[in-house]
């Protein structure tokens, strides 16, 4: 398996393309100058395209991915209704979802043979909308509204329309600020990192009564941390054994172990990392974690070690200015 790492640096309007080598090093393949401040990115399910959201002229750009080395070629673009904070696709690659924090909305863009078209669905009133996360069965879109302490639940129709479910939302504790999510590979649990109170909620997707239930909330910050909490990102290893979150004020990655069934998290440790880690990701083998320092203008590569999933730094690399998004592509 070859793997390519893409890092987005909005301040210098660049995407850096790296080859992830088996021994845990990165080799620079390409630097792409992007027409705008590039922020969120996602690879299409069929691995043919990288979609990126840009501002201040709100658009999604589609780059064709070269199968040999992961290099990018600009292919198409389409307008967006608000500043893109997070983008994702459904699991069949038919629709692109864009969450906009500033616009308080989530939009749906159809993908025709991988290329984005005009927006066909838009839901607003989602104050601080920070991500859109399709469930493992491709049926439910989870949309955290950070400023409203709720995650809205929509049924994705075959035509890409979003219909509020019953119940239409789940709520966090007041002041949590739900932000980004990850799903356990067994499809029974979801995890949401809460930006404002520095916690992680474990959501059981269907309990004995067929309802969504929060079964655990865990503090992700060290006991002696007394500064402003500012959590950012969350990812789980492909085998579901280890979960990671990051906090930008403390510049740490928090390491969790996950119970075999996915229902219980335990903090295993804290890894100091690049200054203000806005985004990170895990490779497809579950062996490496790559974190981006928004204020250090570097990325750091870590090996995931042992039963606890602790991190060992393997190297750090200069990228563009203000890196904030990391995507790993397997081909």
C-alpha positions in Angstrom: 0.0 0.0 0.0 1.3 3.4 -1.0 0.2 6.4 1.0 0.2 10.1 0.3 -0.3 12.8 2.8 -1.9 16.2 1.9 -1.4 19.2 4.1 -3.4 22.5 3.6 -1.7 25.8 4.4 -4.3 28.7 4.0 -1.9 31.6 4.8 0.4 30.7 1.9 -2.4 29.2 -0.2 -0.7 25.9 -0.7 -1.2 22.2 -0.6 1.9 20.1 0.1 1.9 16.5 -1.2 4.0 14.0 0.6 4.8 10.3 0.1 4.6 8.5 3.5 7.3 5.9 3.5 7.0 2.6 5.2 9.8 3.4 7.7 8.0 6.5 9.0 9.5 9.4 6.9 7.9 11.8 4.5 9.2 12.7 1.0 7.9 15.9 -0.7 6.2 15.1 -4.0 4.6 18.4 -5.0 3.6 21.9 -3.8 0.3 23.1 -5.3 -0.5 26.8 -5.3 -4.2 27.1 -4.6 -6.3 30.1 -5.8 -7.6 31.0 -2.3 -7.1 30.2 1.3 -7.3 26.4 1.4 -8.7 24.8 4.5 -10.8 21.6 4.7 -9.9 18.7 2.4 -11.3 15.2 1.8 -10.5 12.4 -0.7 -13.3 10.9 -2.7 -14.4 7.3 -1.7 -13.1 6.1 -5.1 -9.8 7.8 -4.5 -9.8 9.7 -7.8 -10.2 13.2 -6.4 -9.2 15.5 -3.6 -11.8 18.1 -2.7 -10.7 21.3 -1.0 -12.7 24.2 0.4 -11.3 27.7 -0.2 -12.2 31.3 0.8 -12.6 34.3 0.7 -14.4 33.4 -2.6 -16.3 30.4 -1.3 -15.7 27.4 -3.6 -14.9 23.8 -3.6 -12.1 22.8 -5.9 -11.6 19.2 -7.3 -8.1 18.0 -7.9 -7.6 14.8 -9.8 -5.2 12.4 -7.9 -2.5 10.7 -10.0 -2.7 7.0 -9.1 1.1 6.5 -9.3 2.4 9.2 -6.8 -0.7 11.0 -5.5 0.2 14.3 -7.3 -2.7 16.7 -7.9 -4.1 18.3 -11.1 -6.8 20.9 -10.9 -9.9 19.6 -12.6 -13.1 21.5 -11.6 -14.7 24.0 -9.2 -18.1 24.9 -7.9 -19.5 27.7 -5.7 -20.4 27.3 -2.1 -22.9 29.3 -0.1 -20.7 30.0 2.9 -17.1 29.9 4.1 -16.2 26.2 4.2 -15.1 25.0 7.6 -15.3 21.3 7.0 -16.1 19.2 3.9 -16.9 15.5 3.6 -18.7 13.1 1.2 -21.2 10.4 1.6 -19.7 6.9 1.5 -20.7 6.3 -2.1 -19.2 9.5 -3.4 -22.5 10.9 -4.7 -22.7 14.0 -2.5 -20.3 16.5 -0.9 -21.3 18.1 2.4 -20.0 21.5 3.5 -20.3 22.8 7.0 -19.9 26.5 7.5 -19.2 27.9 10.9 -19.7 31.6 9.9 -22.9 31.0 7.9 -24.3 28.5 10.4 -25.2 26.1 7.7 -24.6 22.8 6.0 -25.0 22.4 2.2 -25.1 19.4 -0.2 -23.3 19.5 -3.5 -24.0 16.7 -6.0 -20.9 14.9 -7.5 -21.3 13.9 -11.1 -18.6 11.4 -12.0 -16.6 12.9 -9.2 -17.0 16.6 -10.3 -18.9 19.1 -8.1 -22.0 20.8 -9.3 -24.4 23.5 -7.9 -25.7 23.2 -4.4 -29.0 21.3 -4.2 -29.8 21.4 -0.5 -29.0 23.9 2.3 -29.9 23.8 6.0 -29.2 27.0 8.0 -29.9 28.0 11.6 -27.0 25.8 12.8 -25.0 28.4 14.8 -21.3 27.5 14.7 -21.8 24.5 12.4 -18.4 22.8 12.5 -18.6 19.5 10.6 -20.8 17.1 8.7 -20.3 13.4 9.4 -22.1 10.7 7.5 -22.9 7.6 9.6 -21.3 4.2 8.7 -24.5 3.0 7.0 -24.6 6.2 4.9 -28.1 7.0 6.1 -27.7 9.7 8.8 -25.7 13.0 8.6 -24.5 14.2 12.0 -24.0 18.0 12.1 -22.6 19.5 15.2 -23.7 23.1 15.9 -21.0 24.2 18.2 -22.7 27.4 19.5 -26.0 25.6 20.2 -24.5 22.6 22.1 -26.4 20.2 19.9 -25.7 17.7 17.1 -28.4 17.8 14.4 -29.4 14.5 12.8 -30.6 14.4 9.2 -31.7 11.5 6.9 -29.8 11.6 3.6 -32.2 10.9 0.8 -31.3 9.3 -2.5 -31.7 12.7 -4.1 -29.2 14.3 -1.6 -32.0 16.1 0.3 -31.6 16.3 4.1 -34.7 15.6 6.3 -34.6 16.2 10.0 -34.9 12.9 11.9 -37.1 12.2 15.0 -35.7 13.2 17.3 -34.0 15.9 15.3 -31.0 16.3 17.5 -28.9 15.1 20.5 -27.6 17.7 23.0 -24.4 18.0 24.9 -23.9 19.6 28.3 -24.2 23.4 28.2 -21.0 25.1 27.0 -19.4 22.0 25.6 -19.2 23.1 21.9 -19.4 19.9 19.8 -17.0 20.2 16.9 -15.6 17.2 15.0 -16.5 13.5 15.1 -15.2 10.0 14.5 -17.0 6.6 14.2 -15.9 3.3 15.6 -15.2 0.7 12.8 -17.8 -1.6 14.4 -20.4 1.1 13.5 -21.9 1.0 17.0 -20.4 4.2 18.5 -19.5 7.7 17.6 -17.1 10.1 19.3 -17.4 13.9 19.4 -14.7 16.3 20.6 -16.1 19.3 22.3 -14.1 22.5 21.6 -15.1 24.7 24.5 -15.0 22.4 27.5 -12.2 20.1 26.3 -14.1 16.8 26.5 -15.1 13.8 24.4 -18.6 12.4 24.3 -19.2 8.7 23.4 -22.5 8.2 21.6 -24.1 4.8 21.3 -25.7 4.9 17.9 -28.6 2.6 18.9 -29.2 1.4 22.4 -31.6 -1.3 23.5 -34.5 1.1 22.8 -33.1 2.0 19.3 -32.2 5.5 20.6 -29.0 7.4 20.4 -27.5 7.8 23.9 -24.4 9.5 25.3 -22.8 6.7 27.4 -19.6 8.4 28.5 -18.0 11.9 28.7 -14.3 12.1 29.4 -12.0 15.1 30.1 -9.3 15.3 27.5 -7.0 17.8 29.3 -4.4 17.1 32.0 -5.5 17.6 35.6 -3.3 20.6 36.1 -4.4 22.5 32.9 -5.9 25.8 34.0 -5.9 27.9 30.7 -8.6 28.3 28.1 -9.7 25.0 26.6 -9.6 25.0 22.7 -10.0 21.5 21.4 -9.9 21.0 17.6 -9.8 17.6 16.0 -10.5 13.9 16.7 -9.5 10.6 14.9 -9.6 6.9 15.6 -7.2 4.2 14.3 -8.6 1.8 11.7 -8.6 -1.1 14.2 -10.7 1.0 16.7 -8.2 0.5 19.5 -6.8 4.0 19.9 -8.5 7.5 19.7 -6.7 10.8 19.6 -7.8 14.4 20.1 -5.8 17.7 20.1 -6.0 21.0 22.0 -4.6 24.2 20.5 -3.9 26.1 23.7 -1.9 23.4 25.3 -0.4 22.2 22.0 -1.0 18.5 22.9 -2.4 15.4 21.4 -4.4 13.4 24.0 -4.1 9.6 23.6 -7.1 7.3 24.5 -7.5 3.6 24.6 -10.8 2.3 23.4 -12.6 -0.8 24.9 -13.1 -3.7 22.5 -16.7 -2.9 21.9 -16.0 0.8 21.5 -18.1 2.0 24.4 -15.5 3.1 26.9 -12.5 5.5 26.5 -9.5 5.8 28.9 -6.8 8.5 28.8 -3.4 6.9 28.3 -1.3 10.0 28.0 -0.5 13.4 26.5 1.9 14.1 23.6 3.4 17.6 23.3 3.2 18.5 19.6 3.5 21.4 17.1 2.3 24.8 18.3 -1.5 25.2 18.0 -2.4 21.9 16.4 -5.5 22.7 14.4 -5.7 19.4 12.5 -4.1 16.0 12.4 -4.8 12.5 10.9 -3.9 8.9 11.1 -2.6 6.8 8.2 -4.5 3.8 6.9 -2.2 1.2 8.5 -2.8 2.7 11.9 0.9 3.0 12.4 1.4 6.8 12.1 -0.1 10.1 13.2 0.6 13.4 11.4 -0.1 16.7 13.2 -0.1 20.2 11.8 1.1 23.2 13.8 -0.9 26.3 12.8 1.6 28.5 14.5 4.8 26.5 14.0 4.3 26.1 10.2 5.5 22.5 10.5 4.0 19.1 10.6 5.2 16.3 12.9 5.1 12.6 12.2 4.6 10.2 15.0 4.8 6.4 15.3 1.8 4.9 17.2 3.4 2.5 19.7 2.3 -0.4 21.9 -0.9 -1.4 23.6 -1.4 2.2 24.9 -1.0 3.8 21.5 1.5 6.3 22.8 3.3 8.5 20.2 7.0 8.6 19.3 8.1 11.5 17.1 9.8 10.3 13.9 10.4 13.7 12.3 9.1 17.2 11.6 8.8 19.0 8.3 8.3 22.6 7.2 5.2 23.1 5.2 3.3 26.3 4.1 2.1 29.0 6.4 -0.6 28.2 9.0 -1.1 24.5 8.2 -4.4 23.4 9.5 -5.7 20.3 7.6 -4.2 16.8 7.1 -5.5 14.1 4.8 -4.0 10.7 4.2 -4.7 8.9 0.9 -4.0 5.1 0.4 -3.5 3.9 -3.2 
